Amino acid sequence: MASSPEAAPCSSSTWVMEKVTGTHLFKIADYSLAKGIGAGNPISSATFDAGGFDWAIAFYPDGQDKASANHISLFLCLRSDAGNGVKAAFSLTLLDQRRPPPRQPGRYLKDDCLTIQCTVSVLKKPRLETPPNARPVSLPPSDLHRHLRELLESGDETDVTFEVCGETFPAHRLLLAARSPVFRAELFGPMKERSAKRIKIDDMETLAFRALLHFIYSDSLPLELEELAKEPSASMFQHLLAAADRYGLERLRLISEDRLCRNITVSTAATTLVLAEQHHCCRLKEACLEFLASPKSLIDVMKTDGFEHLKISCPRL
């Protein structure tokens, strides 16, 4: 398999906003007597601490001003010197002391006593946390492809042999079946090769089959294929594309198609176009037609043996 890129070192950190919460209950006894003291006159609770600051509740029985005279008003007051300010969230709640059905009058009064609950959450300075021993571990790249390639080269525990144009290639049934749906059907399906220890292939180049096996085990192309000269390389990739399509190796088919798209010449354009048409490679076909769109290139291609092959194989093109 192709050598996967080394995994990037991974580390972590956490941004934490801490809060400190305090709650104060403020009871107004003889609430009925407090009503009528006039708008704008507050009743203040005792000072209480929450989050390291002093706070107090200001309760206006007749509202803060004349506009709110028919309502009560509640405020939270900061009694400490906040310096650079303080961030806080708070809630002021009238406790339901009788728990009657909703909207029933008097639910907040019990024995003429009103209870106000104030909850204050003071936000502290945020901090950044990193786990102890957070130094990232450097991971080596995967070497699975190397081990599988060595397994192929060693020939250990092989259980099937392919004979291609007189040359033999020992392999492992399970690995072939895992990588290729066609091999899976041939080696483990009802086809005759299921029990065969030796399978003969006459319609494939030995170099193409060797490269095919190498790719199945390592997910990469053999070095000798990369080092081929330009035009022999194009011919080799034509055979490899056909082999990849035959055995359902889509990634290898796309790799071969890409190499051929970047290696179209006068001597290969016609045969490559035939291949693209036969194996339904739309991108490769477009690249060939684009190359042939040049009048000079077309004239030169028409002089090649490959053009005669094109006319016979694909007369409609």
WOKAGI-V546615 format. One record per residue. RES is the residue in one letter. SS is DSSP state (2 for helix, 1 for strand, 0 for the rest). PSI is psi in radians with two decimals (none if undefined). D_FIRST is the distance of its C-alpha to the first C-alpha in Angstrom with 2 decimals. Layout:
RES/SS/PSI/D_FIRST, RES/SS/PSI/D_FIRST
This chain:
M/0/2.62/0.00, A/0/2.43/3.78, S/0/2.02/6.30, S/0/2.60/8.25, P/0/2.57/11.94, E/0/2.33/14.19, A/0/2.33/16.06, A/0/2.41/19.58, P/0/2.47/22.31, C/0/2.27/24.22, S/0/3.06/27.99, S/0/2.76/30.73, S/0/2.78/34.40, T/1/2.21/37.00, W/1/2.17/39.99, V/1/2.19/42.96, M/0/1.91/46.29, E/0/2.52/48.74, K/1/2.59/51.94, V/1/2.19/55.08, T/1/2.42/57.13, G/1/2.65/60.79, T/1/2.43/63.17, H/1/2.34/66.95, L/1/2.20/69.46, F/1/2.00/72.58, K/1/2.33/75.45, I/1/1.76/78.35, A/0/2.68/81.32, D/0/0.93/84.27, Y/2/-0.63/82.16, S/2/-0.50/85.07, L/2/-0.46/87.07, A/2/-0.54/84.32, K/0/2.33/84.47, G/0/0.02/87.05, I/0/-0.15/86.52, G/0/2.59/85.69, A/0/2.48/82.74, G/0/0.00/81.03, N/0/1.96/82.11, P/0/2.76/79.20, I/1/2.14/79.08, S/1/2.52/76.60, S/0/3.01/74.75, A/0/2.70/74.61, T/0/2.38/72.00, F/1/2.74/68.80, D/1/2.38/65.67, A/1/2.08/62.17, G/0/0.43/59.28, G/0/0.16/61.71, F/1/2.68/63.95, D/1/2.35/67.35, W/1/2.83/67.75, A/1/2.67/70.57, I/1/2.28/71.07, A/1/2.08/73.71, F/1/2.15/75.24, Y/1/1.77/77.63, P/0/-0.57/79.60, D/0/0.43/81.14, G/0/2.77/78.23, Q/0/-0.56/77.38, D/0/-3.13/79.68, K/2/-0.55/82.11, A/2/-0.44/79.43, S/2/0.46/77.81, A/0/-0.44/81.11, N/0/0.17/80.45, H/0/2.87/77.16, I/0/2.71/76.02, S/1/2.45/73.74, L/1/2.38/71.27, F/1/2.59/69.73, L/1/2.22/67.65, C/1/2.33/69.11, L/1/2.12/67.52, R/0/-0.28/70.16, S/0/2.80/68.20, D/0/1.94/67.81, A/0/-0.15/64.22, G/0/-1.85/64.05, N/0/0.21/60.95, G/0/2.93/60.89, V/0/2.45/59.18, K/1/2.21/56.63, A/1/2.69/57.43, A/1/2.46/57.13, F/1/2.84/60.04, S/1/2.46/61.62, L/1/2.11/65.32, T/1/2.34/66.07, L/1/2.09/69.34, L/0/2.33/68.97, D/0/1.78/69.88, Q/0/-0.39/72.40, R/0/-0.39/73.89, R/0/0.87/70.85, P/0/3.13/73.01, P/0/2.61/71.60, P/0/2.56/70.05, R/0/0.06/72.51, Q/0/2.29/75.42, P/0/2.62/77.63, G/0/0.13/77.94, R/0/-0.40/74.58, Y/0/-0.08/73.99, L/1/2.38/77.44, K/1/2.09/78.59, D/0/0.69/82.08, D/0/0.55/82.21, C/1/2.27/79.23, L/1/2.29/76.21, T/1/2.21/73.00, I/1/2.25/70.45, Q/1/2.21/67.01, C/1/2.18/65.19, T/1/2.16/61.56, V/1/2.25/60.29, S/1/1.99/56.72, V/1/2.21/56.57, L/1/2.18/53.27, K/0/3.04/52.50, K/0/2.25/50.64, P/0/2.70/46.90, R/1/2.75/44.66, L/1/2.16/41.02, E/1/2.41/39.51, T/0/2.44/36.51, P/0/2.64/35.38, P/0/2.55/36.44, N/0/0.82/33.97, A/0/0.17/31.91, R/0/2.19/30.16, P/0/2.56/26.49, V/0/2.23/24.02, S/0/2.04/21.50, L/0/2.37/18.08, P/0/2.72/15.60, P/0/2.74/12.09, S/0/2.38/9.51, D/0/0.34/8.82, L/2/-0.74/7.21, H/2/-0.62/4.27, R/2/-0.74/7.63, H/2/-0.71/9.59, L/2/-0.65/8.02, R/2/-0.72/8.21, E/2/-0.59/11.65, L/2/-0.73/12.53, L/2/-0.79/12.27, E/2/-0.55/14.22, S/2/-0.53/16.74, G/0/0.17/17.69, D/0/2.40/18.75, E/0/0.47/19.85, T/0/2.60/18.91, D/0/0.17/21.15, V/1/2.54/20.98, T/1/2.31/21.40, F/1/2.37/21.12, E/1/2.00/23.79, V/1/1.95/23.23, C/0/0.76/26.27, G/0/-0.18/27.32, E/1/2.44/24.05, T/1/2.56/22.42, F/1/1.76/18.80, P/1/2.54/18.58, A/1/-3.10/15.90, H/0/2.11/15.72, R/2/-0.85/17.28, L/2/-0.71/16.00, L/2/-0.71/12.27, L/2/-0.74/13.21, A/2/-0.60/15.45, A/2/-0.52/13.12, R/2/-0.43/10.84, S/0/2.14/13.87, P/2/-0.49/17.33, V/2/-0.79/19.01, F/2/-0.64/17.81, R/2/-0.75/18.80, A/2/-0.68/22.19, E/2/-0.71/22.64, L/2/-0.42/21.77, F/2/0.01/23.18, G/0/-2.91/25.57, P/0/0.05/29.08, M/0/2.83/28.15, K/2/-0.42/29.42, E/2/-0.09/26.08, R/2/-0.75/25.89, S/0/-0.05/27.87, A/0/2.39/27.14, K/0/-0.32/25.63, R/1/2.18/25.42, I/1/2.23/24.47, K/1/2.30/25.75, I/1/2.03/24.33, D/0/-0.26/26.83, D/0/0.66/25.95, M/0/2.48/22.71, E/0/2.50/22.21, T/2/-0.69/20.72, L/2/-0.68/18.62, A/2/-0.74/17.25, F/2/-0.67/16.50, R/2/-0.76/14.87, A/2/-0.64/12.57, L/2/-0.83/12.03, L/2/-0.75/11.21, H/2/-0.75/8.82, F/2/-0.70/6.90, I/2/-0.70/7.51, Y/2/-0.56/6.26, S/2/-0.15/3.24, D/0/0.47/3.10, S/0/2.89/5.43, L/0/2.57/9.03, P/0/2.60/10.93, L/2/-0.64/13.33, E/2/-0.50/16.31, L/2/-0.64/15.67, E/2/-0.48/15.68, E/0/0.00/18.88, L/0/2.65/20.79, A/0/2.94/24.06, K/2/-1.04/24.52, E/2/-0.74/26.10, P/2/-0.60/24.36, S/2/-0.71/21.09, A/2/-0.76/22.51, S/2/-0.71/23.51, M/2/-0.73/20.14, F/2/-0.45/18.47, Q/2/-0.81/21.33, H/2/-0.67/20.51, L/2/-0.65/16.78, L/2/-0.76/17.81, A/2/-0.70/20.22, A/2/-0.74/17.81, A/2/-0.71/15.29, D/2/-0.65/18.41, R/2/-0.67/19.76, Y/0/0.20/16.93, G/0/0.55/16.36, L/0/1.51/12.88, E/2/-0.72/14.07, R/2/-0.76/11.27, L/2/-0.64/11.24, R/2/-0.75/15.00, L/2/-0.66/15.36, I/2/-0.80/13.52, S/2/-0.73/15.86, E/2/-0.73/18.76, D/2/-0.75/18.39, R/2/-0.72/18.44, L/2/-0.65/21.43, C/2/-0.59/23.19, R/0/0.13/23.21, N/0/0.71/24.35, I/0/2.18/27.39, T/0/3.08/30.30, V/0/-0.71/33.62, S/0/-0.29/32.40, T/0/-0.22/29.27, A/2/-0.80/30.55, A/2/-0.85/32.31, T/2/-0.59/29.70, T/2/-0.64/26.99, L/2/-0.70/29.40, V/2/-0.79/29.92, L/2/-0.78/26.21, A/2/-0.69/25.95, E/2/-0.73/28.98, Q/2/-0.54/27.89, H/0/0.24/24.47, H/0/0.81/25.80, C/0/1.56/23.86, C/2/-0.75/26.38, R/2/-0.71/24.96, L/2/-0.68/24.73, K/2/-0.76/28.21, E/2/-0.70/29.63, A/2/-0.69/28.32, C/2/-0.79/29.98, L/2/-0.61/33.19, E/2/-0.68/33.33, F/2/-0.71/33.14, L/2/-0.17/35.86, A/0/-0.35/38.01, S/0/2.14/39.27, P/2/-0.72/42.35, K/2/-0.78/41.76, S/2/-0.72/38.16, L/2/-0.76/39.33, I/2/-0.75/42.16, D/2/-0.69/39.92, V/2/-0.63/37.37, M/2/-0.29/40.29, K/0/-0.12/41.14, T/0/2.79/37.86, D/2/-0.51/37.27, G/2/-0.50/34.38, F/2/-0.64/36.96, E/2/-0.69/38.88, H/2/-0.66/35.74, L/2/-0.77/35.31, K/2/-0.63/38.94, I/2/-0.75/38.69, S/2/-0.65/35.36, C/0/1.26/35.90, P/0/-0.37/39.67, R/0/-0.23/39.64, L/0/none/37.56
